[in-house]
Structure formats: C-alpha cells, structure tokens
Amino acid sequence: MEYKFIAPLSIKEYIFSVCFLQAAKLDPQKSVTFLYLGHYYLRVGGDGVRARKCYQKAFDLDPGCGEAGEPLCDLLVEQGEEEKVHDILTAFTSKTAPGR
C-alpha cells in the first residue's frame, strides 16, 4: 500500500467535508447544511456541479435564503441556464419582505 503525504490544511478540509456530509444525512431538511456544503464544494473543491446541487437544495428548503440563491444564480448563468435564474429570482422576491 502506498501512502501519500497530505498537507495539514488538506486534512482539515477533508474533515470539514465529512462533517458537512454527515450533517446533511442526519438532518436533510436543514438548508444551512447544504448552503455550507455548497460553499465547500465551490471554494475548496472547485466543483461547480456539486456546489450547484447543494445550493439548489438549500434554496429549495428555504426560498428566502439569498446566501444560497446568489451563488446558485451565478453558477446557472455560467452553465448557460438563464431561464432557471429568472424562476429563482421570482421565487426569492416573492418570499422576501418589502424593503429588504
């Protein structure tokens, strides 16, 4: 068996990902878990496809969550799905209070 050296930051990042995945499995109705898992995939993992799925799940669970809606819209535009962006923005604005 061959062992590879893993930098301490990589171990920390791996632990975060495992914790987020476990949290999502334990409570799949918690939007914030999917929000942070999306942040992890986008910023650390560089995986826009997985990040998009996580942001979509977070937004589906909480349509008023702009923190999930914004990166979701950005990823959809990058992937050429502008029609879905319109639907998301419509859902978001219908759930937010005036002046917010």
VEXSEMAR-217028 format. One record per residue: z, y, x of N, C-alpha, C in turn. Coordinates in nm, 2 decimals. Last residue first. Layout:
VEXSEMAR-217028
[[Z Y X] [Z Y X] [Z Y X]]
...
end
This chain:
VEXSEMAR-217028
[[0.20 4.48 -3.64] [0.25 4.40 -3.53] [0.15 4.40 -3.41]]
[[0.11 4.61 -3.86] [0.17 4.69 -3.76] [0.22 4.61 -3.64]]
[[0.18 4.35 -4.09] [0.11 4.47 -4.06] [0.18 4.55 -3.95]]
[[0.24 4.02 -3.96] [0.28 4.14 -4.04] [0.20 4.26 -4.00]]
[[0.01 3.74 -3.95] [0.10 3.85 -3.88] [0.13 3.96 -3.98]]
[[-0.16 3.58 -4.08] [-0.02 3.54 -4.07] [0.07 3.64 -4.01]]
[[-0.41 3.69 -4.06] [-0.36 3.67 -4.20] [-0.21 3.63 -4.19]]
[[-0.46 3.69 -3.79] [-0.44 3.82 -3.86] [-0.38 3.80 -4.00]]
[[-0.50 3.41 -3.75] [-0.39 3.48 -3.69] [-0.36 3.61 -3.76]]
[[-0.73 3.35 -3.90] [-0.60 3.28 -3.93] [-0.49 3.36 -3.87]]
[[-0.91 3.51 -3.76] [-0.89 3.53 -3.90] [-0.76 3.47 -3.95]]
[[-0.90 3.40 -3.51] [-0.86 3.53 -3.52] [-0.83 3.57 -3.67]]
[[-1.01 3.14 -3.57] [-0.87 3.16 -3.52] [-0.82 3.30 -3.54]]
[[-1.27 3.21 -3.66] [-1.17 3.14 -3.75] [-1.03 3.15 -3.70]]
[[-1.37 3.32 -3.42] [-1.36 3.40 -3.55] [-1.26 3.34 -3.64]]
[[-1.37 3.10 -3.26] [-1.29 3.21 -3.22] [-1.27 3.30 -3.35]]
[[-1.57 2.94 -3.37] [-1.43 2.90 -3.38] [-1.33 3.01 -3.35]]
[[-1.79 3.08 -3.28] [-1.76 3.07 -3.42] [-1.62 3.03 -3.45]]
[[-1.80 3.05 -3.00] [-1.76 3.17 -3.06] [-1.72 3.17 -3.21]]
[[-1.81 2.85 -2.79] [-1.78 2.82 -2.93] [-1.72 2.94 -3.00]]
[[-1.85 2.84 -2.51] [-1.96 2.87 -2.60] [-1.94 2.84 -2.75]]
[[-1.65 2.81 -2.34] [-1.72 2.69 -2.37] [-1.82 2.71 -2.47]]
[[-1.55 3.07 -2.33] [-1.60 3.01 -2.20] [-1.69 2.89 -2.23]]
[[-1.45 3.08 -2.59] [-1.56 3.17 -2.55] [-1.63 3.11 -2.43]]
[[-1.24 2.90 -2.57] [-1.35 2.87 -2.66] [-1.47 2.96 -2.63]]
[[-1.08 3.03 -2.38] [-1.14 2.90 -2.35] [-1.25 2.87 -2.44]]
[[-1.00 3.25 -2.54] [-1.07 3.27 -2.41] [-1.14 3.14 -2.37]]
[[-0.87 3.13 -2.75] [-0.99 3.20 -2.78] [-1.07 3.22 -2.65]]
[[-0.65 3.02 -2.61] [-0.74 2.94 -2.68] [-0.87 3.00 -2.71]]
[[-0.52 3.25 -2.52] [-0.59 3.17 -2.42] [-0.69 3.07 -2.49]]
[[-0.45 3.35 -2.79] [-0.53 3.43 -2.69] [-0.59 3.34 -2.59]]
[[-0.29 3.16 -2.92] [-0.42 3.19 -2.97] [-0.51 3.27 -2.87]]
[[-0.05 3.14 -2.79] [-0.14 3.03 -2.78] [-0.28 3.06 -2.82]]
[[0.05 3.39 -2.84] [0.05 3.35 -2.70] [-0.03 3.22 -2.68]]
[[0.05 3.42 -3.11] [-0.06 3.49 -3.03] [-0.06 3.44 -2.89]]
[[0.12 3.23 -3.36] [0.15 3.23 -3.21] [0.04 3.29 -3.13]]
[[0.08 3.19 -3.62] [0.12 3.32 -3.58] [0.15 3.34 -3.43]]
[[0.04 2.91 -3.66] [-0.08 3.00 -3.66] [-0.05 3.15 -3.62]]
[[0.17 2.66 -3.53] [0.22 2.79 -3.55] [0.11 2.89 -3.54]]
[[0.02 2.43 -3.52] [0.16 2.42 -3.56] [0.22 2.55 -3.59]]
[[-0.22 2.53 -3.42] [-0.22 2.46 -3.55] [-0.08 2.45 -3.60]]
[[-0.14 2.62 -3.17] [-0.18 2.72 -3.27] [-0.18 2.66 -3.41]]
[[-0.08 2.38 -3.04] [0.03 2.48 -3.06] [-0.01 2.58 -3.17]]
[[-0.34 2.27 -3.05] [-0.23 2.20 -3.12] [-0.11 2.30 -3.14]]
[[-0.47 2.45 -2.89] [-0.52 2.43 -3.03] [-0.40 2.37 -3.11]]
[[-0.34 2.42 -2.65] [-0.33 2.55 -2.72] [-0.37 2.53 -2.86]]
[[-0.42 2.15 -2.60] [-0.28 2.18 -2.61] [-0.26 2.32 -2.69]]
[[-0.70 2.18 -2.58] [-0.64 2.09 -2.68] [-0.49 2.12 -2.71]]
[[-0.71 2.36 -2.36] [-0.77 2.39 -2.49] [-0.71 2.31 -2.60]]
[[-0.61 2.19 -2.16] [-0.54 2.32 -2.19] [-0.59 2.36 -2.33]]
[[-0.81 2.00 -2.14] [-0.68 1.96 -2.18] [-0.60 2.08 -2.23]]
[[-1.02 2.18 -2.05] [-1.04 2.09 -2.17] [-0.90 2.05 -2.22]]
[[-0.94 2.30 -1.81] [-0.96 2.38 -1.93] [-0.97 2.30 -2.06]]
[[-0.74 2.24 -1.57] [-0.81 2.15 -1.67] [-0.82 2.23 -1.80]]
[[-0.58 2.32 -1.36] [-0.72 2.37 -1.37] [-0.80 2.29 -1.46]]
[[-0.31 2.27 -1.33] [-0.40 2.16 -1.32] [-0.55 2.20 -1.32]]
[[-0.20 2.53 -1.35] [-0.17 2.45 -1.24] [-0.27 2.34 -1.22]]
[[-0.32 2.67 -1.57] [-0.28 2.74 -1.45] [-0.26 2.65 -1.33]]
[[-0.38 2.47 -1.77] [-0.48 2.57 -1.73] [-0.45 2.63 -1.59]]
[[-0.16 2.29 -1.78] [-0.30 2.24 -1.76] [-0.39 2.35 -1.71]]
[[0.04 2.49 -1.83] [0.05 2.40 -1.71] [-0.09 2.35 -1.68]]
[[-0.04 2.59 -2.08] [-0.02 2.68 -1.96] [-0.03 2.60 -1.83]]
[[-0.01 2.36 -2.23] [-0.14 2.42 -2.21] [-0.14 2.52 -2.09]]
[[0.26 2.33 -2.22] [0.18 2.22 -2.16] [0.03 2.28 -2.14]]
[[0.34 2.55 -2.36] [0.37 2.55 -2.22] [0.29 2.43 -2.15]]
[[0.23 2.48 -2.62] [0.20 2.60 -2.55] [0.22 2.60 -2.40]]
[[0.36 2.24 -2.67] [0.22 2.24 -2.65] [0.17 2.37 -2.58]]
[[0.62 2.35 -2.71] [0.60 2.25 -2.61] [0.45 2.24 -2.57]]
[[0.59 2.52 -2.92] [0.62 2.58 -2.79] [0.59 2.48 -2.68]]
[[0.57 2.37 -3.15] [0.45 2.43 -3.10] [0.47 2.48 -2.95]]
[[0.68 2.07 -3.24] [0.73 2.18 -3.17] [0.61 2.25 -3.10]]
[[0.61 1.82 -3.33] [0.60 1.93 -3.43] [0.64 2.06 -3.37]]
[[0.67 1.61 -3.16] [0.53 1.66 -3.17] [0.51 1.77 -3.27]]
[[0.90 1.53 -2.98] [0.90 1.63 -3.09] [0.76 1.69 -3.10]]
[[0.84 1.34 -2.79] [0.97 1.33 -2.86] [0.97 1.42 -2.99]]
[[0.60 1.41 -2.68] [0.61 1.28 -2.75] [0.73 1.28 -2.84]]
[[0.66 1.66 -2.57] [0.56 1.65 -2.68] [0.57 1.52 -2.75]]
[[0.85 1.57 -2.38] [0.89 1.66 -2.49] [0.79 1.66 -2.60]]
[[0.67 1.43 -2.21] [0.78 1.36 -2.28] [0.83 1.44 -2.40]]
[[0.51 1.64 -2.12] [0.45 1.53 -2.20] [0.56 1.45 -2.27]]
[[0.70 1.79 -1.98] [0.63 1.85 -2.10] [0.57 1.74 -2.18]]
[[0.78 1.61 -1.78] [0.88 1.66 -1.88] [0.81 1.72 -2.00]]
[[0.54 1.58 -1.64] [0.60 1.46 -1.70] [0.70 1.51 -1.81]]
[[0.51 1.84 -1.55] [0.41 1.78 -1.64] [0.46 1.66 -1.71]]
[[0.73 1.87 -1.38] [0.71 1.96 -1.50] [0.62 1.89 -1.60]]
[[0.67 1.68 -1.19] [0.79 1.66 -1.27] [0.78 1.75 -1.40]]
[[0.45 1.80 -1.07] [0.43 1.67 -1.14] [0.55 1.65 -1.23]]
[[0.56 2.03 -0.96] [0.46 2.04 -1.07] [0.44 1.91 -1.14]]
[[0.73 1.91 -0.77] [0.78 1.99 -0.87] [0.69 2.00 -0.99]]
[[0.53 1.79 -0.61] [0.63 1.71 -0.68] [0.69 1.78 -0.79]]
[[0.40 2.02 -0.52] [0.33 1.92 -0.60] [0.42 1.83 -0.67]]
[[0.60 2.13 -0.36] [0.55 2.20 -0.48] [0.48 2.11 -0.58]]
[[0.62 1.95 -0.15] [0.73 1.97 -0.24] [0.69 2.04 -0.37]]
[[0.32 1.75 -0.11] [0.39 1.87 -0.08] [0.50 1.89 -0.19]]
[[0.30 1.42 -0.03] [0.29 1.51 -0.14] [0.38 1.63 -0.11]]
[[0.12 1.19 0.16] [0.22 1.29 0.16] [0.19 1.39 0.04]]
[[0.07 0.86 0.04] [0.01 0.99 0.07] [0.13 1.09 0.07]]
[[0.06 0.52 0.14] [0.14 0.64 0.08] [0.07 0.77 0.13]]
[[-0.08 0.22 0.05] [-0.10 0.34 0.13] [-0.02 0.45 0.06]]
[[0.00 -0.12 0.08] [0.00 0.00 0.00] [0.00 0.12 0.09]]
end
